[in-house]
Amino acid sequence: MHVLVTGASGWIGSAVVPELLAAGHRVTGLARSEASAQALTAAGAAVLTGSLDDLDVLRSGAEQADAVVHLAFKHDLTFSGQGAAAADADRAAVQVFIDALAGSDRPLVIASGVLGLTPGRLATEEDGRVVEGDPQGVLARHHTAQLTLEAADRGVRSVVVRLSPSVHAEGDNGFLPALVTAARQSGSSAYVEDGAARWPAVHRADAARLFRLALEQAPAGSVLHAVAEEGVPVRDIAEAIGRATGLPVTSIPAADADARFGFLGGLLSLDSPTSSARTQELLGWTPTHSTIVEDLDAGRYTR
């Protein structure tokens, strides 16, 4: 297949692109900078110059492709407190892809997230398929996921891959490095309250393989969970950071979490255990790479 990939040079995309190429697919990656374009060319992909704001470019790229894998998201806006604007841009791009692919049965695979689906209860692929009201914060992307699933009724083989909040591997610049930085700045590795809140996790290479399998095999209207570990207690993560940095490990009250962790403060108390049993059964996907604590203990976040 000829696959258009947005976010192709990002953390997930830079693993998905070689996974697709190795399987014999032809890839065109969306690139908004010269550096991204050069990285894609070096990987063996073609380049489509533009950003999520260039809706005409997105439409043209989708019309010329056999499939679309949508990974791009304006995380910089989310981290600066403009999550609503990031979610709006994401929805607009997905709507363009749906319109371009409608009636063709071509695949549209988008990235979403599992965080906050069913706090305190094990979430499955059947949870959160229908969004009520106007979700905000960590749930904002679920609205776009529902829009994608509904596109199955318009002749699009639409698939939503919900990612773990931690997609880990060496080179990660997401949540884990932020926690390591907070520990070094404060002089201790902290968890909130009793640290029992659970975070799902997946290795980047396992997530990339799931995106390929979703593109090749998943039926229209599928929800898949890129989850290798159903729920790693935040305390276990803090203790691994403590071991890797040589810093003491401590509990802090929830009222102090925002001051210590910034935008991550509230998320560290959000208990979000998540299953991927149905995903693994449907596609034969079995995660095989290292766990989040193994990556921390190996020094992959503290070198």
Secondary structure, DSSP 4 states (H G I P E B T S, - for coil): -EEEEETTTSTTHHHHHHHHHHTT-EEEEEESSHHHHHHHHHHT-EEEE--TT-HHHHHHHHHTSSEEEE----HHHHHTT-HHHHHHHHHHHHHHHHHHHTTTT-EEEEEEE-TTSSTTS-B-TTTTSS--S---GGGHHHHHHHHHHHGGGGT-EEEEEEEPSEEESTT--SHHHHHHHHHHHHTSEEEETT---EEEEEEHHHHHHHHHHHHHHPPTTEEEEE-SEEEEEHHHHHHHHHHHHT--EEEE-GGGHHHHHGGGTTGGG----B--HHHHHHH-----S--HHHHHHTTTTT-
